[in-house]
Amino acid sequence: MKAKIIAFVHNLMSYDYMLFGGVFVLFLLFIILSIVLRRKIGLALFFLVFGFIILIVGPTVGYSEMHKYLFKSEVQITSQKRLLFTPAIVLKGSVKNVSKFDFKECKITAYVHKKSKNKLKNYIYQFKNIQKMSMLESAIQKGEVRNFKLIIEPFTYKKSYNISIKASCR
């Protein structure tokens, strides 16, 4: 756990520090506003609670949404093939950097889900993976399209399935 926290802090960039600082300034502003309006108990309590909500929710939601915007990428599967003599699936695809920054690394993850004729079951199966496999691509420049090959093994599921893919870049 300590190593994950150290890695998270080590990978923060200036935008993250500005976000965290802005959230803290908003928290202080609402606390000061609630102190100034202490005669009006309801309004002061509202600003106090709102300030703490911003302090707790702001960094988490802000960090995830900011990184989705700053490090936007497009991933698509070009082909998938189940091997006959080996329990594996070969997945070919491409990842495109559509952000305004160069990526140091991209973690590309493929998820295999069960498939059903029932729409409700398909929706539920999206949340429960049969198998998951990841790979890292490094140094992707702005506008660059990088092709990749991902092997999902051992894959022994015999029924029908869907494969979804996502990329987390920074």
C-alpha positions in Angstrom: 0.0 0.0 0.0 2.8 2.4 0.9 4.5 1.7 -2.5 1.2 2.5 -4.3 0.8 5.8 -2.5 4.5 6.8 -3.2 4.0 5.9 -6.9 0.8 8.0 -7.0 2.5 11.0 -5.5 5.6 10.6 -7.7 3.4 10.6 -10.9 1.5 13.8 -10.0 1.9 16.7 -12.4 1.4 20.4 -12.1 -2.3 20.3 -13.1 -3.0 17.9 -10.3 -1.4 20.2 -7.7 -3.4 23.1 -9.1 -6.6 21.0 -8.8 -5.8 20.0 -5.2 -4.9 23.6 -4.3 -8.1 24.9 -5.9 -10.2 22.4 -4.0 -8.5 23.4 -0.7 -9.0 27.1 -1.4 -12.7 26.4 -2.1 -13.0 24.5 1.2 -11.4 27.4 3.1 -13.7 29.9 1.4 -16.8 28.0 2.4 -15.5 27.5 6.0 -14.8 31.3 6.2 -18.2 32.0 4.7 -19.9 29.8 7.3 -18.0 31.6 10.1 -19.1 35.0 8.7 -22.7 33.8 8.5 -22.8 32.2 11.9 -25.8 34.2 13.0 -27.9 32.4 10.3 -27.5 28.9 11.5 -29.1 27.1 8.6 -27.1 28.9 5.9 -23.9 28.5 7.9 -24.5 24.8 8.4 -25.2 24.4 4.6 -21.9 26.2 3.7 -20.0 24.1 6.3 -21.3 20.8 5.0 -20.9 21.9 1.4 -17.3 22.8 2.1 -16.5 19.4 3.6 -18.3 17.7 0.6 -16.1 19.6 -1.7 -13.0 18.7 0.3 -13.9 15.0 0.2 -15.4 14.6 -3.3 -13.6 17.3 -5.3 -10.1 15.8 -5.5 -11.3 12.3 -6.4 -13.8 13.3 -9.1 -11.7 16.2 -10.3 -8.6 14.0 -10.7 -10.4 11.3 -12.7 -12.3 13.7 -14.9 -9.2 15.9 -15.6 -7.1 12.9 -16.6 -9.9 11.6 -18.9 -9.8 15.0 -20.6 -6.0 15.6 -20.6 -5.0 12.0 -21.6 -7.7 11.1 -24.1 -7.1 8.1 -26.3 -9.0 6.1 -28.8 -8.7 2.3 -28.8 -10.2 -0.1 -31.3 -10.0 -3.8 -32.0 -9.1 -4.6 -35.6 -9.2 -8.4 -35.3 -9.6 -11.2 -32.9 -8.9 -14.9 -33.4 -9.3 -17.8 -31.2 -6.4 -20.3 -31.6 -7.3 -23.9 -32.3 -4.5 -25.8 -30.7 -3.7 -23.5 -27.8 -6.2 -22.2 -25.3 -5.7 -18.5 -26.3 -7.2 -15.5 -28.1 -5.0 -13.3 -30.2 -6.4 -9.7 -30.2 -5.0 -7.1 -32.6 -5.9 -3.5 -32.3 -4.7 0.1 -32.3 -4.4 2.9 -29.8 -4.4 6.6 -30.9 -3.2 9.5 -28.9 -5.9 12.2 -29.4 -4.8 14.4 -26.5 -2.5 17.5 -26.4 0.3 15.7 -24.5 2.7 12.9 -25.4 2.0 9.7 -23.4 4.7 8.2 -21.3 2.9 4.9 -21.2 -0.5 3.4 -21.9 -2.0 0.4 -20.1 -4.2 -1.4 -22.6 -6.6 -3.8 -21.0 -8.9 -6.3 -22.7 -11.9 -7.8 -20.9 -13.7 -10.9 -21.9 -17.4 -11.1 -20.9 -20.1 -13.8 -21.3 -22.6 -13.3 -24.1 -26.3 -14.0 -23.9 -29.4 -13.5 -26.0 -31.1 -11.7 -23.1 -30.3 -7.9 -23.1 -30.5 -7.7 -19.3 -28.1 -10.5 -18.8 -25.7 -8.9 -21.3 -25.8 -5.7 -19.3 -25.0 -7.6 -16.0 -22.3 -9.7 -17.7 -20.4 -6.4 -18.5 -19.5 -6.1 -14.9 -18.3 -9.6 -14.4 -15.3 -10.5 -16.5 -14.4 -14.1 -17.4 -10.8 -13.0 -18.0 -8.8 -9.8 -18.2 -5.4 -9.3 -19.7 -3.2 -6.1 -19.8 -0.2 -4.8 -21.6 1.9 -1.6 -21.5 2.8 0.6 -24.5 5.3 3.3 -23.9 6.2 6.7 -25.5 3.2 7.4 -27.7 3.5 10.9 -29.4 0.6 13.3 -30.1 -1.5 12.1 -33.0 0.4 8.8 -33.2 -1.5 5.5 -33.9 0.2 2.5 -32.4 -0.8 -1.0 -33.4 -0.6 -3.8 -30.8 -1.1 -7.5 -30.4 -2.5 -8.9 -27.1 -2.7 -12.6 -26.3 -5.4 -13.6 -23.8 -4.3 -16.9 -22.3 -5.2 -19.4 -21.0 -8.7 -19.1 -22.4 -10.8 -22.2 -21.9 -14.3 -20.7 -22.1 -16.3 -22.7 -24.7 -19.5 -20.6 -25.1 -20.0 -17.3 -26.9 -18.3 -14.2 -25.5 -17.7 -10.5 -26.1 -14.4 -8.7 -25.8 -14.1 -5.0 -24.7 -11.0 -3.0 -24.5 -9.9 0.2 -22.8 -6.7 2.2 -22.4 -5.5 4.2 -19.5 -2.8 6.6 -20.6 -0.6 9.1 -18.9 
